């Protein structure tokens, strides 16, 4: 009897080891590959009929040189263009801080990102790992810095929507506030929304946390060093979306949390 119990225990131990090994292999070699698209519908009565259905694509935390190489950037561009976005927003951390970028890689990234098509423009804010080199790449790829200048976006003579970065948001709300304009605040760190909770913003988008890298309840929350643990939540009246990013930071693993880009569709609310 004791021998049978030992055998059963041994079998369970072997199964457990196999499961753990498979999870680790998945996290390293499968979880970091492929790019998913997650779509959100954002309803508002602040946009005109011409803006109904406007598509805003959001990607973040590329971390080139981590789990991301030229092939992954090429896939990212393909996925972006498949959605036919009107606007593209990038929320920081272009190059992984552990990676020493070569001039050849720099030109490759510029070449690839330049091929992202967006009729109403491509825009970015910076993350803590973005150096002058990263900014030069983004600028050369046709992206506009939202922390340098707020952007009013028009479509077919419609009422505009307003794109803001951290610095431009402060300047905007100190000088004026048109309550009838739909406003988007682009951040890198979602914790920065705490400085804008009382402002008349409609949505805020961010990255930085990678949504915990390991998407298992309780464990995920422990891995996020910040106030906001979900991919979407309301902060006062502001809808906050946190993108899980494309690359990795630290260890090159992702578990049940694939590289993902967000697509927001603005829908006119008739009331």
C-alpha positions as semicolon CSV with decimal commas, in nm:
position;residue;x (nm);y (nm);z (nm)
1;X;0,000;0,000;0,000
2;X;0,277;0,239;0,093
3;X;0,453;0,159;-0,234
4;X;0,141;0,249;-0,436
5;X;0,111;0,581;-0,253
6;X;0,473;0,660;-0,327
7;X;0,420;0,581;-0,695
8;X;0,110;0,802;-0,714
9;X;0,297;1,084;-0,541
10;X;0,589;1,042;-0,779
11;X;0,355;1,053;-1,080
12;X;0,199;1,377;-0,959
13;X;0,543;1,526;-0,896
14;X;0,652;1,434;-1,249
15;X;0,331;1,582;-1,394
16;X;0,382;1,900;-1,194
17;X;0,741;1,936;-1,318
18;X;0,626;1,882;-1,678
19;X;0,351;2,145;-1,640
20;X;0,597;2,395;-1,493
21;X;0,848;2,331;-1,774
22;X;0,575;2,373;-2,038
23;X;0,458;2,701;-1,880
24;X;0,814;2,835;-1,873
25;X;0,873;2,735;-2,236
26;X;0,543;2,895;-2,337
27;X;0,627;3,219;-2,155
28;X;0,968;3,246;-2,321
29;X;0,906;3,117;-2,673
30;X;0,534;3,153;-2,749
31;X;0,393;3,422;-2,521
32;X;0,625;3,690;-2,661
33;X;0,539;3,614;-3,026
34;X;0,251;3,726;-3,245
35;X;0,056;4,050;-3,215
36;X;-0,308;4,064;-3,111
37;X;-0,556;4,345;-3,179
38;X;-0,808;4,438;-2,911
39;X;-1,091;4,668;-3,008
40;X;-1,284;4,912;-2,792
41;X;-1,589;5,116;-2,889
42;X;-1,591;5,461;-2,734
43;X;-1,930;5,633;-2,735
44;X;-1,957;6,010;-2,708
45;X;-2,191;6,292;-2,805
46;X;-1,897;6,531;-2,850
47;X;-1,807;6,425;-3,202
48;X;-1,986;6,522;-3,522
49;X;-2,143;6,275;-3,762
50;X;-1,831;6,293;-3,980
51;X;-1,623;6,158;-3,693
52;X;-1,850;5,858;-3,632
53;X;-1,645;5,542;-3,681
54;X;-1,309;5,719;-3,656
55;X;-1,036;5,462;-3,582
56;X;-0,752;5,536;-3,343
57;X;-0,477;5,278;-3,316
58;X;-0,264;5,266;-3,001
59;X;0,058;5,071;-2,946
60;X;0,314;5,104;-2,670
61;X;0,640;4,976;-2,521
62;X;0,803;4,841;-2,835
63;X;1,128;4,782;-2,645
64;X;1,318;4,701;-2,962
65;X;1,605;4,466;-2,880
66;X;1,418;4,276;-2,610
67;X;1,185;4,013;-2,754
68;X;1,133;4,246;-3,052
69;X;1,346;4,235;-3,366
70;X;1,303;4,359;-3,723
71;X;1,062;4,075;-3,805
72;X;0,838;4,175;-3,515
73;X;0,842;4,542;-3,618
74;X;0,747;4,437;-3,970
75;X;0,456;4,237;-3,828
76;X;0,352;4,536;-3,614
77;X;0,340;4,763;-3,919
78;X;0,137;4,505;-4,111
79;X;-0,112;4,469;-3,825
80;X;-0,144;4,846;-3,790
81;X;-0,213;4,899;-4,158
82;X;-0,463;4,612;-4,170
83;X;-0,689;4,811;-3,937
84;X;-0,670;5,117;-4,168
85;X;-0,643;5,362;-3,877
86;X;-0,722;5,731;-3,907
87;X;-0,487;5,817;-3,620
88;X;-0,195;5,626;-3,467
89;X;-0,071;5,691;-3,113
90;X;0,247;5,549;-2,957
91;X;0,289;5,583;-2,580
92;X;0,658;5,540;-2,523
93;X;0,963;5,317;-2,470
94;X;1,076;5,257;-2,826
95;X;1,418;5,098;-2,766
96;X;1,498;4,862;-2,480
97;X;1,748;5,021;-2,241
98;X;1,955;4,699;-2,237
99;X;2,005;4,710;-2,613
100;X;2,284;4,904;-2,785
101;X;2,124;5,010;-3,112
102;X;2,338;5,006;-3,425
103;X;2,306;5,261;-3,704
104;X;2,179;4,985;-3,932
105;X;1,905;4,893;-3,685
106;X;1,812;5,259;-3,648
107;X;1,757;5,290;-4,022
108;X;1,561;4,965;-4,030
109;X;1,322;5,088;-3,759
110;X;1,275;5,422;-3,937
111;X;1,207;5,243;-4,264
112;X;0,948;5,016;-4,102
113;X;0,767;5,270;-3,885
114;X;0,751;5,514;-4,176
115;X;0,526;5,262;-4,351
116;X;0,252;5,290;-4,089
117;X;-0,029;5,473;-4,265
118;X;-0,270;5,707;-4,086
119;X;-0,462;5,968;-4,281
120;X;-0,494;6,207;-3,985
121;X;-0,144;6,159;-3,850
122;X;0,087;5,961;-3,623
123;X;0,172;6,091;-3,274
124;X;0,378;5,991;-2,971
125;X;0,464;6,062;-2,611
126;X;0,786;5,947;-2,449
127;X;0,861;5,687;-2,185
128;X;1,138;5,675;-1,925
129;X;1,362;5,473;-2,158
130;X;1,328;5,705;-2,458
131;X;1,657;5,878;-2,536
132;X;1,729;6,149;-2,792
133;X;1,805;5,866;-3,034
134;X;1,454;5,725;-2,990
135;X;1,299;6,067;-3,044
136;X;1,504;6,112;-3,360
137;X;1,377;5,777;-3,491
138;X;1,015;5,863;-3,419
139;X;1,045;6,208;-3,575
140;X;1,214;6,062;-3,883
141;X;0,934;5,804;-3,909
142;X;0,666;6,072;-3,941
143;X;0,546;6,081;-3,580
144;X;0,465;6,410;-3,403
145;X;0,551;6,474;-3,037
146;X;0,235;6,548;-2,834
147;X;0,438;6,687;-2,546
148;X;0,564;6,964;-2,772
149;X;0,233;7,071;-2,919
150;X;-0,133;6,986;-2,868
151;X;-0,305;6,864;-3,183
152;X;-0,652;6,948;-3,307
153;X;-0,768;6,682;-3,552
154;X;-1,030;6,764;-3,812
155;X;-1,203;6,529;-4,054
156;X;-1,409;6,659;-4,347
157;X;-1,474;6,993;-4,183
158;X;-1,611;6,835;-3,865
159;X;-1,573;6,955;-3,510
160;X;-1,220;6,857;-3,403
161;X;-1,094;6,615;-3,144
162;X;-0,798;6,719;-2,929
163;X;-0,484;6,514;-2,865
164;X;-0,275;6,604;-2,561
165;X;0,044;6,492;-2,390
166;X;0,134;6,554;-2,024
167;X;0,289;6,896;-2,071
168;X;0,049;7,020;-2,336
169;X;-0,247;6,910;-2,122
170;X;-0,133;7,128;-1,834
171;X;-0,082;7,424;-2,062
172;X;-0,419;7,371;-2,229
173;X;-0,623;7,349;-1,912
174;X;-0,445;7,646;-1,755
175;X;-0,538;7,870;-2,047
176;X;-0,875;7,740;-2,168
177;X;-1,109;7,443;-2,177
178;X;-1,361;7,386;-2,453
179;X;-1,597;7,138;-2,290
180;X;-1,752;7,043;-2,624
181;X;-1,430;6,904;-2,773
182;X;-1,354;6,533;-2,736
183;X;-1,016;6,515;-2,559
184;X;-0,762;6,233;-2,555
185;X;-0,469;6,240;-2,313
186;X;-0,173;6,023;-2,413
187;X;0,054;5,917;-2,125
188;X;0,329;5,664;-2,079
189;X;0,285;5,586;-1,710
190;X;-0,083;5,542;-1,615
191;X;-0,008;5,678;-1,267
192;X;0,026;6,022;-1,426
193;X;-0,351;6,030;-1,467
194;X;-0,362;6,122;-1,099
195;X;-0,252;6,474;-1,195
196;X;-0,546;6,511;-1,435
197;X;-0,836;6,337;-1,259
198;X;-1,029;6,659;-1,212
199;X;-0,982;6,778;-1,571
200;X;-1,245;6,762;-1,844
201;X;-1,090;6,470;-2,034
202;X;-1,277;6,196;-2,217
203;X;-1,021;5,919;-2,246
204;X;-0,661;5,866;-2,139
205;X;-0,430;5,603;-2,287
206;X;-0,107;5,469;-2,142
207;X;0,138;5,178;-2,142
208;X;0,439;5,118;-1,916
209;X;0,304;4,839;-1,693
210;X;0,275;4,573;-1,968
211;X;-0,039;4,480;-1,773
212;X;0,175;4,277;-1,538
213;X;0,343;4,058;-1,806
214;X;0,194;3,748;-1,641
215;X;-0,183;3,766;-1,680
216;X;-0,291;3,551;-1,387
217;X;-0,525;3,707;-1,126
218;X;-0,355;3,805;-0,801
219;X;-0,009;3,743;-0,951
220;X;-0,067;4,008;-1,217
221;X;-0,161;4,268;-0,956
222;X;0,154;4,194;-0,755
223;X;0,372;4,257;-1,061
224;X;0,225;4,602;-1,135
225;X;0,390;4,881;-0,941
226;X;0,119;5,143;-0,967
227;X;-0,234;5,246;-0,881
228;X;-0,402;5,100;-1,188
229;X;-0,404;4,724;-1,235
230;X;-0,661;4,671;-1,512
231;X;-0,638;4,719;-1,887
232;X;-0,944;4,945;-1,865
233;X;-1,101;5,135;-1,578
234;X;-1,281;5,460;-1,503
235;X;-1,088;5,731;-1,320
236;X;-1,354;5,979;-1,213
237;X;-1,520;6,047;-1,550
238;X;-1,213;5,959;-1,757
239;X;-1,188;5,627;-1,940
240;X;-0,834;5,496;-1,887
241;X;-0,693;5,233;-2,124
242;X;-0,360;5,067;-2,042
243;X;-0,190;4,890;-2,333
244;X;0,011;4,571;-2,258
245;X;0,278;4,670;-2,509
246;X;0,469;4,483;-2,777
247;X;0,807;4,403;-2,622
248;X;0,928;4,300;-2,280
249;X;1,122;4,467;-2,002
250;X;1,367;4,282;-1,780
251;X;1,313;3,912;-1,851
252;X;1,184;3,832;-2,201
253;X;0,867;3,651;-2,094
254;X;0,492;3,692;-2,136
255;X;0,234;3,454;-1,996
256;X;-0,128;3,472;-2,118
257;X;-0,051;3,834;-2,208
258;X;0,044;3,847;-2,576
259;X;0,184;4,159;-2,745
260;X;-0,126;4,365;-2,823
261;X;-0,231;4,682;-2,999
262;X;-0,555;4,861;-2,916
263;X;-0,801;4,994;-3,169
264;X;-1,052;5,253;-3,048
265;X;-1,357;5,325;-3,261
266;X;-1,530;5,655;-3,185
267;X;-1,906;5,617;-3,204
268;X;-2,145;5,908;-3,213
269;X;-2,395;5,887;-2,929
270;X;-2,727;6,033;-3,036
271;X;-2,928;6,173;-2,747
